[in-house]
Amino acid sequence: MLTVRPYRPDDRAALGDICVRTAHEGGDSRHIYPDLDLMPGIFALPYAHLEPDLAFVLDDGERAVGYILGTADTAAFVERFRTEWLPLVSERFPPLDGPPSTPSEVMIDLLHRPERMIVPELAGHPAHLHIDLLPDHQRKGHGRALMNAFLDALHRKGVAAVHLGMVTANTAARAFYDRLGFHEIPVADPGPLTYLGRRTAPM
């Protein structure tokens, strides 16, 4: 039986694996980013490390097969990312000497620019999140259960609204967020992303 529960430190390896297997528009990213520590080091593990009380996993009885994690305060998270997380990973992924020229270098560049997460148009939605489930566990209601746990935790912290950035090409993800009541937030320069937001009040 699958259950949603709080993250535990021994879930770290499973979080990394889930991230890698869903990091390319919801699918496996290993053929694009061969270093399997890169994508988790940007999009999953910093959240579990810095704000473990906002990390939840979907457990199949043996291991985590999905997760939702994020921050209650994006601006504060960005500061902690730079001062507390980057020193832990910069030796493995040092800053680039020039413009990025490969997909991995593009991600390393993002790693060293956490301030990119601060987007003026999103100020009214101070929290943000990442949610990923292994393909076999998608489209079965588990994503909604994870989202409910996360939104409830934010609501209890007094955080009124949350946002996320999703790759615009991932139309399946957009349909999922639409069903959960997220709405699009117009941003001046979104790049490849679409930004969505909603109140944290229970669904």
N, C-alpha and C positions, 0 to 999 in steps of 0.2 A: 504493500500500500504506500502510495506517495504522500508525503506530508511536507508542509512548509514549516520551517523552524529557523531560529536565529543562526547566523554564521558561527562556526567554531574555528579556532586556528588550524585544526587538522583538516579543514576543508580547502586549504590554500591550493594544493596541487589540483584538486578537482575544479576550482574556480579558474585556474590557468588553462586547463584543458578545455573547459566549456567556452572560454573566451576565444581560444584559438580556433575551435571548430565552428564558431558562429561569426567570426570577425569580418568576413567578406560578404557583405550584403545579406547577412543571416546564415551564410554557409561557411564551409571549411576554408581557412585562409593559409594553410600550410604551404601551398604551392606559390604563394605570393610573398609571404613573410617567413622565411625558413628558420629564423631564430625564434623558437617557441616561447621565449621569455619576453619578446618585444611587445606584442599586443596586450598581454595581461599586465605588463609593467606600466602601461598607459591607462588602460580602460577598466581594469578590475582590481588588481592588488592594492593600488594606492587607497582605494575607498575602504577595503577591508582592513587595511592597516591604520588609516587615520580616523575612520568613523565606523568601527565594527558594530555599533549599536543600530546602525541603519543598513546592515547587511543581512539578507535572508536567503536561504537556499531551499530548493526543492530536493528532498531526499527520497531515494527509491528503496531505502532500507539497507543499502550498502555504501552509497556515496551520493554526493550532490550531483544532480543532473540538470540543474538550472539555478539561476540566482537573480536577485535584484539588489542593487546597492547604489549608494549615492551620498549626497551631502545635504544638510539642512541649510547651508549658507555658502553659496558658490564663491563669493569674494573671500571669505575666511578660508575656505578649502584651497583656493589658489595660493594663498600665502603659505599655508602649511605644506602644500605640494612642493613649493619651491624650497622652503627651508628645511623640511623634514623628510620628504620622499626623494627628491632629486639626489641628495647626497648618497642615498642608498643604492642608486642605480646608475649614477653617472660614470663610474669606472667601467661598467659593462657596456653602457651606451653613451660614450662621450659626445659632447657637442660637435656638430659638423664644422669643418673648416671653410666650407663654401656652400652654395645652393644645393639642395637635395637633387639627386639624379636617379634614384631607384625608389621603388615603393617603400622599402625598409627605411631609406634615408628620409623620405617624407615623414614617416612616423617618428623617427628619432628627432626630427626638427619639431614636430608637435610636442613631443615629450618635454623638450627644453623651452617651450613657450606656453606654460600653463595659463598665462594671462589671456590667451585666446578664448578661454572659457567665459570671460567677463564681456558680455554683450549688452550694451545699454538698453536695448529694447526688451531684455529679459528681466530687468530689475524688479518688476512686479511679481516675478516667479522666482524667488531667491534660491530655492532648492533645485537640484537636478538629479537625474537617475540614469542608470544603465540596467537593462534587463536582457537576459539571454537564457535560452533553453536549448538543450540538445535536440536535434531534429525529431527523434522518436517521441519526444514529449511535448511537441508543439501542437497547437490547435486541439487541445483536449481540456481546456479550462484551467490549466496550471498557471498560465501567465496571469490570468485574472486573480488567482489566489495569491500569487507573489505580490502583485500590485496592491491588493487590498492590505497585505501585511505592511508594506512600505508606506502607503498613504496613511494608514492608521498611526504608524510610528511618528510620521511627520506631524500629523494633526495633534497628537498628544504633546509634541514639543512646541505647539503654538505656531507652526509654520503654515501659512495660509495657502500657498500655491507652489507648484513644482513645474519644471520644464525638462525637456530632453531634446537632443539633436539627433535626428536619424538621417541616414543616407537616403536622399530623395528617391533613388532608383529602387529601393526596397519596398515595393508596393504592398507586399504581404504584411510587413510591419506596420505600414500606414493604416491598413484596414483594421489591424488589431487595436491600434491606439484610438482610432475613430470609434470603435465599439466601446471603448472604456471612457469615452467622454472627453478626450483631448481635442483641443482646437489649435489651428495653425496660428503662430505668432509671426507677423511680418517682420523681417529683419533686412536692413539695408544691403548687406553683403553676405548672404548666407553660404556662398560657395556651393559645395556639393550636398549641403545639408538642408533639411527642413526642420524648423523648430516648432515644437508643439508644447502646449501647456494645459493645465487644469488646476482646479481647486483641490485641496487635500481632503475635503469633507468626504465621508464614506460614500461609496458608489451604491 
